[in-house]
Amino acid sequence: MIYSLAEITREVRIAIDQNMTSEQLIVTGDIETLSLEDIIRSKVVEAVRRVESVAPVRFLEAGHNFGDAVYWGELESGWVLLPEDFMRLIAFRMSDWERTVYAAISVSDPKYAKQSSRYKGIRGNPQKPVCAIVNRAEGRALEFYSCKSKDAYVARATYVPYPSIDEETDSIDISEKCFTAVVYTVAALVLNTYGEADKASAMVELAKSILQQ
């Protein structure tokens, strides 16, 4: 869902009980004085990234599509290239799989070494597929293990992009169920800027509690 920076700023002010305050943070050195609103706005992208990186899948929206082209390797496994703004996998499924993968492993995961096995009972298979995010010569990719045949195609592939502010509309895309957690996380980052560590910690715990509901 698209939220304006003005709306986010208002909600953060309420969260830290400073909605009627015009305090400024004086930064020493060559950095100019920043208003509270400027500080809030500067923390939004980081807060969205932190929240949507760890939020349960059920908190995320449909996401963006990827995987238009499939590159095949050996043993009916292959890979698809990831978009440059890829931050997190939401779901991936090949057409002949019996289940969807919602979390990809890394090359450091012990399971990854097993994916080179010739035996489908050891590596990922249509009944228990495995996906891994890797760096290939072609770019960052999502490898999948494995299919019944190379006739399979991508049936579902969605991801969460790195957050960014739309400068034209002064807004940002945030999963609706994550919005309150984002507000508390922005508040925590702002309070840390003011040196209010205890209050910031309380805001972090509130954000965590939202994601555990």
Solvent accessible surface area in square Angstrom, and as a share of the most:
residue,aa,sasa,rsa
1,M,103,0.46
2,I,111,0.57
3,Y,13,0.05
4,S,45,0.29
5,L,0,0.00
6,A,66,0.51
7,E,53,0.24
8,I,0,0.00
9,T,9,0.05
10,R,125,0.45
11,E,58,0.26
12,V,0,0.00
13,R,45,0.16
14,I,95,0.48
15,A,26,0.20
16,I,16,0.08
17,D,123,0.64
18,Q,35,0.16
19,N,66,0.34
20,M,178,0.79
21,T,41,0.24
22,S,102,0.66
23,E,83,0.37
24,Q,105,0.47
25,L,34,0.17
26,I,123,0.62
27,V,42,0.24
28,T,121,0.70
29,G,73,0.70
30,D,155,0.80
31,I,106,0.54
32,E,133,0.60
33,T,62,0.36
34,L,54,0.27
35,S,35,0.23
36,L,2,0.01
37,E,77,0.34
38,D,69,0.36
39,I,2,0.01
40,I,0,0.00
41,R,74,0.27
42,S,78,0.50
43,K,53,0.22
44,V,0,0.00
45,V,53,0.30
46,E,55,0.25
47,A,0,0.00
48,V,0,0.00
49,R,88,0.32
50,R,113,0.41
51,V,6,0.03
52,E,8,0.04
53,S,42,0.27
54,V,107,0.61
55,A,0,0.00
56,P,38,0.24
57,V,51,0.29
58,R,142,0.52
59,F,18,0.08
60,L,18,0.09
61,E,72,0.32
62,A,85,0.66
63,G,32,0.31
64,H,84,0.37
65,N,124,0.63
66,F,17,0.07
67,G,11,0.10
68,D,151,0.78
69,A,51,0.40
70,V,41,0.23
71,Y,89,0.34
72,W,66,0.23
73,G,25,0.24
74,E,140,0.63
75,L,44,0.22
76,E,51,0.23
77,S,13,0.08
78,G,5,0.05
79,W,33,0.12
80,V,0,0.00
81,L,64,0.32
82,L,17,0.08
83,P,39,0.24
84,E,185,0.83
85,D,57,0.30
86,F,1,0.00
87,M,25,0.11
88,R,46,0.17
89,L,7,0.04
90,I,7,0.03
91,A,0,0.00
92,F,0,0.00
93,R,77,0.28
94,M,0,0.00
95,S,42,0.27
96,D,32,0.17
97,W,8,0.03
98,E,105,0.47
99,R,127,0.46
100,T,19,0.11
101,V,14,0.08
102,Y,104,0.40
103,A,80,0.62
104,A,30,0.23
105,I,29,0.15
106,S,53,0.34
107,V,88,0.51
108,S,98,0.64
109,D,42,0.22
110,P,110,0.69
111,K,115,0.49
112,Y,54,0.21
113,A,77,0.60
114,K,110,0.47
115,Q,10,0.04
116,S,93,0.60
117,S,25,0.16
118,R,178,0.65
119,Y,155,0.59
120,K,70,0.29
121,G,75,0.72
122,I,96,0.49
123,R,9,0.03
124,G,2,0.02
125,N,19,0.10
126,P,5,0.03
127,Q,83,0.37
128,K,133,0.56
129,P,14,0.09
130,V,27,0.16
131,C,1,0.01
132,A,0,0.00
133,I,42,0.21
134,V,10,0.06
135,N,132,0.67
136,R,75,0.27
137,A,110,0.86
138,E,94,0.42
139,G,30,0.29
140,R,98,0.36
141,A,0,0.00
142,L,0,0.00
143,E,11,0.05
144,F,0,0.00
145,Y,24,0.09
146,S,0,0.00
147,C,0,0.00
148,K,120,0.51
149,S,45,0.29
150,K,107,0.45
151,D,129,0.67
152,A,11,0.09
153,Y,142,0.54
154,V,31,0.18
155,A,59,0.46
156,R,106,0.39
157,A,7,0.05
158,T,15,0.09
159,Y,11,0.04
160,V,10,0.06
161,P,29,0.18
162,Y,105,0.40
163,P,19,0.12
164,S,81,0.52
165,I,46,0.23
166,D,69,0.36
167,E,147,0.66
168,E,168,0.75
169,T,87,0.51
170,D,50,0.26
171,S,8,0.05
172,I,4,0.02
173,D,68,0.35
174,I,0,0.00
175,S,10,0.07
176,E,102,0.46
177,K,129,0.54
178,C,0,0.00
179,F,27,0.11
180,T,60,0.35
181,A,0,0.00
182,V,0,0.00
183,V,9,0.05
184,Y,49,0.19
185,T,13,0.08
186,V,0,0.00
187,A,0,0.00
188,A,2,0.02
189,L,21,0.10
190,V,0,0.00
191,L,9,0.05
192,N,82,0.42
193,T,48,0.28
194,Y,53,0.20
195,G,61,0.59
196,E,71,0.32
197,A,61,0.48
198,D,123,0.64
199,K,117,0.50
200,A,2,0.01
201,S,64,0.41
202,A,55,0.42
203,M,22,0.10
204,V,56,0.32
205,E,100,0.45
206,L,78,0.39
207,A,7,0.05
208,K,103,0.44
209,S,47,0.31
210,I,32,0.16
211,L,20,0.10
212,Q,141,0.63
213,Q,142,0.63
